[in-house]
Amino acid sequence: MLVKEYRICMPLTTEEYRVGQLYTISKHSHQESEKGEGVEVVKNEPHEDPVHGPGQFTEKRVHLSSKLPSWARAVTPRIFYITEKAWNYYPYTITADSCSLQCSFLPKFSIYIETKYEDNCGDSENIFHSDKILGDHEVSFLDIAFDEIPERYYRSLEDPRFFSSAKTGRGPLREGWRQHTKPIMCSYKLVSVKFEVWGLQTRVEQFVHKVIRDILLIGHRQAFAWVDEWCGMTMEEVRRYEQETQEATNELIGLVAPAISVSEVGQPTATHSAPASAPSTPLSDEAPEFLAPPKTRPRKKSAPETLTLPALRERAGAE
């Protein structure tokens, strides 16, 4: 098992990011979905934990078939998905991914992520009390403005070096922004990747960490670049947006939308054994060195349309 800790600072407060995170995940998941592909929401319901208190439990199936790189599509079934379960007790969350039964060719692959959010510049030490982890783990600071992301995912409108928020006046972010920007918060993410296959374990775990690193950077960049879309929304409004977006996404990929709860606190449900986020962003087409690339297969050219929802406040005012 390869364990790394990522620290990603944002020019936001933890309370602001609570709304921004839900909005960003919902919008991004919809943008990355299309017929038969994308993020299917199976459950989204209140959950009570004896230690962390009230929160929200979600279960998703990330259908990836055509979004895999060509080298991976050559060795995977035509249809499979990754199951993602998440427990959100903000500002503490747990996410766990595992391959479904339809992905039984990787029975010993799993990802586990613990996340804590704090209003600081990433200077809290041993925030996860990592004595439970054997040996030291690597700590990496990810800079949403100046760390590179794969070129195919670059959008100038989402570049924090150029983006300026009309509502908050924050941005663009300059060199050294973490030392002088206020407000500032940090996402601390302890990521454990396990691939128990002899001869491939180390290289696969390192490759998966690289993919996760890119996904974290892209997601946090979008959360900031979309701040004018979600800034000022209440939790009730963003939960309503989340519900409508998830139902529309399930319909888009050709699945029956589940009844999704938008409340945050409810009666305790069955206890879930806790466990990190499966990539909804297409992965790199570059095969790792330990796999020989097969013949190139044609990739889908079509892209899903961005979901357009009515302005929540305008609708609320009309009701």
N, C-alpha and C positions, 0 to 999 in steps of 0.2 A: 504494500500500500504506500502510495506517495502522497504526503501531506504538505500543503503549502498554505500560507496565510497571505491574503491580498488585502491591501488597504487603499480604498478609493475615496478621495476627498471630493466634496461638492460645495459650490457657493450657495448653500441652502441651509436651513435649519432641519433638525430631525423631524419636527412636526410638519414642515412643508413637504419634506420628502415622503412622508407617510401617504399623502395624497398623490404626489407625483409618481411614486413607484407603482401604485395600482393603475393609474391612468396609462403610464408608459407600457407596462406589461400587456394590458388589454389591447392598446392600439397596435403595438408591435406584433403581437400574436396574430391579430387580424390581417395586418399587412403581409405577413409571411405565410398566409393560408390560401389555399385554392381547392378546387374540386379534388377530393380524395387525399389531400395533403394538408398538414398544419397542426394546430393545437386544439384538440378536442377536450372540452371541460366536462368531466364526469361528475364531479362533486364540488360544491362551493358552499360550505355550511358552517355555522358557529361551532366552536369546540372549546371545551373547558378543560384546563390542565391544572392538576393539584398544586403544581409549583409555579407555573407562569400565569395562571389565571385565565380569563376569557380571551379567546382569539378566534381565528378563522382557519378551517381546514379545507384545502383544495386538493383534488386529484385530477390530473390531466394525462392525456395520452398524446404524445408528440409523434405524429405520423411523418416519417422522414424519407420514405423510399426514394423519390426523385430528387430530394435535396441533399442526398449523400454525394460525396465526391465520386468520380468514376471508378477509382480503385476499390472503394468500399462497396459500390453497387454490384461489382463483379463477384463478391463473396458473401452477399447477404440475400435473404429471401426477397421475393418481389414485393411482398407486403409485410411490414412489421412496424412496431411502434415502441417507444420507450415510455414507461410509466413514471410519472413524476408526482410525488406526494409532498405537500408543503404544509407546515404548521406556522401560522403567523401570529406571534404574540408581541407585536411591535412594541418596543424597538429590538426585539429578539425574534429571529425566525429560524426555522429548520427546513431544509429541502432535501429530498432523497430521490434519486433516480435509479431505476433498474430496468433491464430489458424484460419485455413481456414474454409470455410463453411462445408467441410467434417469432421471437428472437432467440430461440433456445440454443442457437449456435454460439451464443456468448453467455452461458449460464453463470459465469463467475465475474461478471462486470457490474460495478456499481459506483455511484457517485454520492457523496454525502457532504452537505454544506451547512455549516452553522454561521449565522450572520448576526452581528450586533451593530447598532447605529448609535453614535455619540456625537455631541456637539463639540468637536475638537478637530485638530489638524492631523490626526492619526498618530498621536504620541502616547496613547495608552499601551502599557506593556502587559503581556500575559493576560489579555482580556478574556481569553477562553479557559484560563486555568489549565494550561496544556500539560500538566503533570500526568494526565491520563494518556498522553501520547508518548510512545517510546522514542526517546531521543529528541533532538532539536528539529524544528521545522523551519523552512525558509520563509522569510517575510519579504514581500515585494510591494512597493508603493506603485500604484498605477495612476498616471497623470492623464486626466480626461482631455486635456488640451494639447499636450506635447508628446505623448506616447503614440506611436504609429499603430494604425489598424489596417487590415487588408484593404488594398486599393479598391476592390470591387464594392466595399461597403461604405466608402467615403462619400459624404454629401456635404457640399460647401455650406449649406444652410444649417447643418448640424455640427459645424466646426466651432468649438468654444473659443478659438482664437479670433474669430470674426463675428460670432453671434452676440447681439446686444438685446437684452430683454426690454421691451417697451413698458411692461407693467412694473417690473422691479428695478430697472436701471442697472442690472448686473451684467457684466461682460462688456467687451471681450476680455478674455483671460490672458494676461501677459506672463512672461517668464517670472518664476518665483511667486506666482499668485497665491500659493498655499500659505506663504508666510505673512501676507498682509491683507488677505481678503476677509471681509466680515459681511454676513455670517459665514461660517464654515462648519461642515459636518464631515464625518468619515463613516464609510461602510467597511466594517471589519468582517472579512469572510475567511473562514477556516475550511479549506476544501480538501477532502480526502477522496482519492481515486484508487479503486482496487480492480485489478485485472489479473486474476490468478490462473494464468496460463504459462506454463514453463517455456522459457525461451523468448517470450514476447512481453512479459510483464513490464519490465522497466521501460522499454521503448513505447509501448502503448500508453502507459500511464503518463509519460512525459508528453506525448502527443496530445492526449486529452486535456492536460493542463494548459497547453498552448491554446487549444480551442476555447476553453473556458475563459482564459485571460482575455481573448479577443471579444468574446460575448459580453463579459463584464464591462469592458471599455465602451463598446458600442451602446449597451443599454444605459449606462450612466451619462454618456454624451447626449443621448436622445432625451433623457429625463430633463436635462438642463435646457437643451435646445427647444423643447416643447413647453417650457415653463409658462409661457403666455397663454397656452391652451388650458392648462389645469390650475394655474394660480388663482386662488380665491374660491375654488370649489370646496364645498363641505364634504365630510365623509359620506353623508347620505347621498349627495349628488354624484360623487365618484363611484360609490357602490352601485348606483343606478346605471351609470355609464358602463361599469364593468359588467353588470348583468346583461344589458342590451347588446354589448359588444360580443360577449361570450356566446350568447344565443345566436347572434348573426353569424359568428365564425363557425359554430357547429353546423348551421344551415349551409354555409358556403362550402364546407368540405363534404357536404352530403350526409350529415349525421343528424339524428333527432336531438334537438336541444333539450337538455335536462332542466328540471325546475331548479333554478339557482336562487339561493337565499341571499338577500342583500343586507340583512341585519348582521351585526357584529357579535352580539351576545345572545346566547340562548341556553337551552338546557344542555347539560353535559352529554356528549355522545360517547360511543365506545372508545376506550383508550387506544391511541395509535402509537406504535413503536416509532419513535422519532428517527428521522434521518435528515440535493444541491442541484442545481437547476439544469434541466436538459436543454440543449440548444435548439431554439426555434429558428435561429438564423442559419441559412445554408452554410455548410462547412467548406473548408478550402478544397480545391480540386487537386492540390499537390499531394501526391501520395508520400507517406513517410518512407524513409530510405529502406526500411526493412520489408517493404512490400513492392513487388514488381508491378507496375501499372499495366492493366489489360488494354485491349483496344478501346479507343475513345468511343463512348456512346453519346448519341445526340441528347442534349439537354433541352428541357422545356423553355420556350421563348416567352411564353405568356406570363404575365404577372397579375396578381389579384388587384382589384380596385380597392382603394382605401375606403373604409367604412365611413359614411357620412351620417352622423346622428344629429337630431335637432338640438339646438342650444338648450341646455337643461334649464337655465334660468328663465329663458323666454317662455318655455313651455310651462314652467312652474308658475310664472306670472299670469299665464292665460287660464290656468286651472282655477 
